[in-house]
């Protein structure tokens, strides 16, 4: 059984080593890196290299050209996954309201000092994913996604602790968390930014400022991104008609839903669904061909 994540250990013994972590077939890719010991730097496409000092865990939306450069003696493990795997993982954790937004940002979790207590859990999750990837068994995909969910929770804990000094009830981190929780609960009701601000008891301008500083994008964009996650999940995983999906997501009808989806994705929802199913069928046929080949030798 194929697992939904690619995992690999890395090690640089006496000489520095550079690994490109080649992309998956998915358009959007993510990497989780666990640097157990030593030094490394993440070479980004649009910025100076990001230095890493183990023990540390990093989460990165991945782009072509990014590379991990290991100093001599560095070792650890890295994971590669696509947006579809991430969406499935988070869809099964509805109680975790902020992870969907967090996962689109570059994050580091220090596993020394105050973060040392999270180190055993992080190590166990990476080891578990690696084991299931190397030797898949029954329900391996579910096991891997469960480990990934725990890793994301640990990352979220690290961000909360890192901003604990400003996390009073009226502080920006707390308001940002309350906003994402409200979005999670009311995204299908199509609330406006002004409605969310009023619910939080702050002005629209302050909500905009909080979202830009905490999440790097305005609240309107965050709301649309969350709605797109929901829309894609229904298109990929359900048999509902486009008109029905539009109704579930709070649109007045299929035309309005089509305009919303096309403006963001660049193609109509019906075409997106057809393309997704075609790619899924090709993947299934490729796996079947491999299975047949195993038994074709004389």
C-alpha positions in Angstrom: 0.0 0.0 0.0 1.4 3.4 -1.0 1.9 6.0 1.7 0.9 9.6 1.0 4.3 11.1 2.2 7.8 10.6 1.0 10.3 10.3 3.8 14.1 10.0 3.8 16.9 10.2 6.4 19.9 12.4 5.6 23.4 12.6 6.9 26.6 14.5 6.0 29.6 12.7 7.5 33.0 14.3 6.8 32.0 16.6 3.9 29.2 19.1 3.5 26.3 17.8 1.5 23.5 19.5 -0.5 20.1 17.9 -1.2 17.5 19.4 -3.5 14.5 17.5 -2.1 13.0 17.1 -5.6 9.3 18.1 -6.0 6.4 15.8 -6.1 3.8 15.6 -8.8 1.5 17.9 -6.8 1.4 21.6 -7.8 1.8 22.6 -4.2 4.4 20.9 -2.0 5.5 21.1 1.6 8.5 19.9 3.4 9.0 19.0 7.1 12.7 18.8 8.1 14.0 17.4 11.4 17.6 18.4 11.9 18.6 16.2 14.8 22.1 17.5 15.2 24.6 19.7 13.5 24.2 22.8 11.2 22.4 23.3 7.9 21.0 26.1 5.9 17.9 26.3 3.7 18.6 28.0 0.5 15.5 29.9 -0.6 14.6 31.0 -4.0 13.8 34.6 -3.0 16.0 35.3 0.0 19.3 34.7 1.7 19.8 31.2 3.1 18.0 30.4 6.4 20.5 29.0 9.0 19.3 26.0 11.0 21.0 24.7 14.1 19.9 21.3 15.5 17.9 20.1 17.2 15.1 21.9 15.3 12.1 21.1 13.2 11.2 23.2 10.1 8.0 23.4 8.1 8.3 24.9 4.6 5.9 25.5 1.7 8.3 24.2 -1.0 9.2 25.9 -4.3 11.4 24.8 -7.2 15.1 25.7 -6.6 15.0 25.4 -2.8 17.8 23.3 -1.4 19.0 22.1 2.0 22.7 22.5 2.6 24.2 20.3 5.3 27.4 21.0 7.2 29.7 18.1 8.0 28.2 16.1 10.8 24.6 17.2 10.3 21.9 14.5 10.3 18.2 14.1 10.5 15.1 13.3 8.4 12.9 15.1 5.9 9.3 14.6 4.7 7.7 15.6 1.4 4.0 15.9 0.9 1.5 17.5 -1.5 -1.5 19.8 -0.8 -3.9 16.9 -1.2 -2.3 15.0 1.7 -2.2 18.1 3.8 -5.9 18.8 3.2 -6.9 15.2 4.0 -4.9 15.3 7.2 -6.5 18.5 8.4 -10.0 17.6 7.3 -9.9 14.8 9.9 -9.0 17.2 12.7 -11.8 19.7 12.8 -11.0 20.7 16.3 -7.7 22.2 15.2 -8.8 25.5 13.8 -5.6 27.4 13.1 -3.5 24.7 11.4 -4.9 25.3 7.9 -3.5 28.9 8.0 -0.3 28.0 9.8 0.7 25.3 7.3 1.1 27.9 4.5 3.8 29.7 6.4 7.5 29.0 7.0 7.9 27.8 10.6 10.6 26.7 12.9 10.3 24.8 16.2 13.3 24.8 18.4 13.8 21.5 20.2 16.2 22.7 22.8 15.7 24.9 25.9 11.9 25.3 26.5 11.2 23.3 23.3 13.1 20.2 24.5 10.0 18.6 26.0 8.6 18.4 22.5 11.7 16.8 21.0 10.8 13.1 21.9 7.3 13.4 20.3 8.8 15.1 17.1 11.4 12.3 16.9 8.9 9.6 17.3 6.6 11.0 14.6 9.4 11.3 12.1 10.6 7.8 12.9 7.0 6.5 12.6 6.4 8.1 9.2 9.8 6.9 8.0 9.0 3.3 9.1 5.6 3.3 7.5 7.0 4.7 4.3 9.9 2.2 4.0 7.7 -0.8 4.8 4.0 0.1 4.2 1.4 -2.1 5.8 -2.4 -2.2 6.2 -3.8 1.3 6.8 -0.3 2.9 6.4 -1.8 6.0 4.9 -4.0 6.6 8.0 -1.0 6.0 10.3 1.2 8.4 8.4 -1.5 11.1 8.4 -2.0 10.7 12.1 1.7 11.2 12.7 1.7 14.2 10.5 -1.3 15.7 12.4 0.7 15.4 15.7 3.7 17.1 14.1 1.5 20.0 13.0 0.0 20.3 16.5 3.5 20.4 17.9 4.4 23.2 15.5 1.2 25.1 16.6 2.2 24.7 20.2 5.6 26.1 19.5 4.0 29.2 17.8 1.6 29.7 20.8 4.4 29.4 23.3 6.7 31.7 21.3 4.0 34.4 21.4 2.8 33.7 24.9 4.0 37.1 26.2 1.4 38.8 24.0 -1.4 36.3 24.2 -3.7 38.0 26.7 -7.3 38.0 25.8 -7.1 41.3 23.9 -3.6 40.7 22.5 -2.9 40.3 18.8 -2.0 36.6 18.9 -5.2 35.8 20.9 -7.3 37.8 18.5 -5.7 36.2 15.5 -6.5 32.8 16.9 -10.1 33.8 17.7 -10.4 35.1 14.1 -9.3 31.9 12.6 -11.6 29.9 14.9 -14.5 32.1 13.8 -13.6 31.5 10.1 -13.5 27.8 10.8 -17.0 27.9 12.3 -18.7 30.3 9.8 -16.8 30.0 6.5 -19.9 28.4 4.9 -22.1 31.3 6.1 -20.1 33.8 4.0 -19.5 36.3 6.7 -17.9 39.6 5.6 -14.7 40.9 7.1 -16.7 43.6 8.8 -18.9 40.9 10.4 -15.9 39.1 11.8 -14.4 42.3 13.1 -17.7 43.2 14.9 -17.9 39.7 16.4 -14.3 40.2 17.8 -15.2 43.7 19.1 -12.5 45.4 17.0 -12.5 47.6 13.9 -12.0 46.2 10.5 -8.7 48.1 10.2 -7.4 46.5 13.3 -8.4 43.1 12.1 -6.6 43.7 8.9 -3.5 44.8 10.7 -3.5 41.8 13.1 -3.9 39.4 10.1 -1.1 41.0 8.2 1.3 40.9 11.2 0.3 37.4 12.4 -0.4 35.5 9.1 1.2 37.7 6.5 -2.1 38.3 4.5 -5.3 40.3 5.0 -8.5 38.7 6.5 -10.4 38.7 3.2 -7.7 36.6 1.6 -7.6 34.2 4.5 -11.4 33.7 4.3 -11.2 33.0 0.6 -8.3 30.6 1.1 -10.3 28.6 3.7 -13.4 28.5 1.5 -11.2 27.2 -1.4 -9.9 24.4 0.8 -13.5 23.4 1.5 -14.5 23.8 -2.1 -11.7 21.6 -3.4 -12.4 18.9 -0.7 -16.0 18.6 -2.0 -15.0 18.6 -5.6 -12.3 16.0 -5.0 -14.0 13.7 -2.5 -17.8 14.0 -3.0 -20.2 13.1 -5.7 -22.4 16.2 -5.1 -23.3 18.3 -8.2 -21.7 21.7 -8.6 -25.0 23.3 -7.8 -25.2 21.3 -4.6 -21.7 22.2 -3.6 -22.4 25.9 -4.2 -25.4 25.6 -1.8 -23.4 23.8 0.9 -20.7 26.6 0.7 -23.2 29.4 1.0 -23.3 30.6 -2.6 -26.5 31.8 -4.2 -26.0 29.4 -7.0 -23.6 27.7 -9.4 -22.8 30.8 -11.4 -21.6 32.7 -8.3 -19.6 29.7 -7.2 -18.1 29.3 -10.7 -16.9 32.9 -10.7 -15.4 32.7 -7.2 -13.6 29.4 -8.0 -12.4 30.5 -11.4 -11.0 33.8 -10.2 -8.8 32.1 -7.7 -7.9 28.7 -9.3 -7.9 29.8 -13.0 -10.4 27.2 -14.1 -14.0 26.4 -13.5 -14.9 23.9 -10.6 -16.3 21.4 -13.1 -13.1 21.3 -15.0 -11.0 21.2 -11.8 -13.0 18.1 -10.7 -12.5 16.4 -14.1 -8.8 17.1 -14.1 -8.5 15.8 -10.6 -10.3 12.6 -11.4 -8.3 12.1 -14.6 -5.0 12.4 -12.6 -6.3 10.0 -9.9 -7.2 7.5 -12.6 -3.7 7.8 -14.2 -2.2 7.2 -10.7 -4.4 4.2 -10.2 -3.5 2.7 -13.6 0.2 3.3 -12.9 0.0 1.4 -9.6 -1.9 -1.4 -11.3 0.8 -1.6 -14.0 3.4 -2.0 -11.3 1.4 -4.7 -9.5 0.9 -6.6 -12.8 4.6 -6.3 -13.6 5.5 -8.0 -10.3 3.8 -11.2 -11.5 4.8 -11.0 -15.2 8.3 -12.6 -14.8 8.5 -16.3 -15.9 
